[in-house]
Amino acid sequence: MTAPAANGTRHALPSALLHDLRTPLGHIIGYTELLVERAEEAGDGALVPDLRKVSAAGYRMVALLEESFTAEPSEGSGAGEDGPRLSAFILANREPILADWEAFARTCTPASAPMDIEALRDHAGAMLTVIAADLETPQGGRAQAEKSKGNAPVDDDGGPTAAEEHGADRAGSGFTIEQMVSEYRALRASVIRLWARSRGELEPRDLVDLTRFNEAIDQSLAESVTRYTQELDQSKEMFLAILGHDLRTPLSAVLTSAKFMLETQELKEPSLTLTSRIASSSTRMVHMIGALLDFTRSRLGGGIPVVREAMNMGKVVHDVVDEITAAHPSRTLTVDARGEQKGEWDAARISQALTNLVMNALEHGSKTTVVSVETWGDEKELTIAVHNSGRTIPAERLNGIFNPMKPREMTEETAAGGPHGNLGLGLYIAERIVHAHQGRIEVESSDEHGTTFTVHLPRRGVETMVSSSSG
Amino acid sequence: MPMHKILLVEDNEMNRDMLSRRLERKGYQVVIAVDGQSGVELAGAELPDLVLMDMSLPVLDGWEATRRLKADPATAHLPVIALTAHAMSGDRERAIAAGCDDYDTKPIELVRLLGKIETLLAAAAGAAVVAAEPSP
């Protein structure tokens, strides 16, 4: 399956992603090739075939990224021309109308997507039939007003209308929304031009027909646009999901090889350093891709899955903080767990969310500041607060801070090649995990008190969510 | 044959380490700058035979650093190869417009990059010979 690449380049997340994944990938390839050169010179050929496989895996990942991102969005096209029984006229003149329309549509076909003329005619033909039938049906003033706003009820059978199918198809074949709108303008113009020519003088009744025809076109257009945008959002996320899965296989080959070489404990310097660096870069990529897959899963599949089991939050918090402290010996982290810490949560997911919050505090707090994690609770819920002093998050960034589509602030630490290179999805994923536990997360930031992320988690799940006023 | 000196301007520690190791193994002397500003200063002080310029650099980015190198008569002749992490079409034109002599994308394919380095060094040597010949 190929994801529609043409739209990816216009999306903030994929272009950041491309950049971020290329950096550790470059390290993996470079260090591996260095190892190959050294091994060959030393006459130590035993490792060379395996190393070559590693660099081949690296290049395969580069190729995957390139294929996915190099397609450019096509140029917008020129505008359409400004310009029925009308229904009988449309049905009787389908061929000339479609020919006229097709001639126009060809002029705005993106070069990258050779258009299937048969499919184009099918949609347009189906739409004309629907419009003609609509013109035959009497309608009151309200239906008319709704239709002109694109709010008419959808088909009885609930299936996609011809216009919806058309919108989905256009999104899939790389049309811009302007091009799709131009097509409708052309369809409208074709019908009116041909009809006016056949009628000569227009009568009052013709005007009624014309008005209804325009409304029917508007309705179709609204349906197409809605489906077009839905399709685009879906395809972007599907595209990321596929890319993430595709990258995982070669990446795990790289990581396994590097770990194996390290475990033999036979490596001497500088091979030891080179191999450690391959391992650390591929581990970073594994985390990035894990975050990417969590992101797509939460967008496509109705949330991050959680499995609740009895656990002790205090222990999880201590474990997370110990692990992060080990990796950042220069920083000070404190834990204060008070009162009852037991509850039913997904320990792996909770520790992932906590890790993301603590890493965020480390990255954005000043280097000398203490990062503190506190937990306390009552019978019903447990609260976890992650705090750092340092720069205040500006109000305009606080709003929507969990939204992964917001352009993110790059710091030296968080840049892709930096020590904590990531995709900027950490807060989003933390929020989704808390949400999946029917909890909520808040953030406060001020010069006086620093920045605090506060998580509220109900101690156990509620089987059926009625309406939760707390959100 | 004298050892050619390459100035590598790169902020990412692993990229610096990796590329300088690889170039040194190919017989080049490598001097390193970690941002655009020190890159410009080091180019003036060291007068390397060629500059490998990362484009997304702190303090002063690679585009501006290249413009400054090319605007200064003391360093204008140094061949500059731009390195960018984006394979966006248009980056190449942008790099040439900034005064870069060539362009390559990351991840680095060493053979390809070495080809570009050698071509530019040979062209620079040719130009130097022409300049040194007495005019008729």
Boltz contact constraints between the chains, C-beta under 6 A:
constraints:
  - contact:
      token1: [A, 19]
      token2: [B, 85]
      max_distance: 6.0
  - contact:
      token1: [A, 22]
      token2: [B, 85]
      max_distance: 6.0
  - contact:
      token1: [A, 22]
      token2: [B, 106]
      max_distance: 6.0
  - contact:
      token1: [A, 25]
      token2: [B, 107]
      max_distance: 6.0
  - contact:
      token1: [A, 26]
      token2: [B, 106]
      max_distance: 6.0
  - contact:
      token1: [A, 26]
      token2: [B, 107]
      max_distance: 6.0
  - contact:
      token1: [A, 27]
      token2: [B, 14]
      max_distance: 6.0
  - contact:
      token1: [A, 29]
      token2: [B, 107]
      max_distance: 6.0
  - contact:
      token1: [A, 30]
      token2: [B, 18]
      max_distance: 6.0
  - contact:
      token1: [A, 31]
      token2: [B, 18]
      max_distance: 6.0
  - contact:
      token1: [A, 34]
      token2: [B, 21]
      max_distance: 6.0
  - contact:
      token1: [A, 34]
      token2: [B, 22]
      max_distance: 6.0
  - contact:
      token1: [A, 62]
      token2: [B, 107]
      max_distance: 6.0
  - contact:
      token1: [A, 417]
      token2: [B, 12]
      max_distance: 6.0
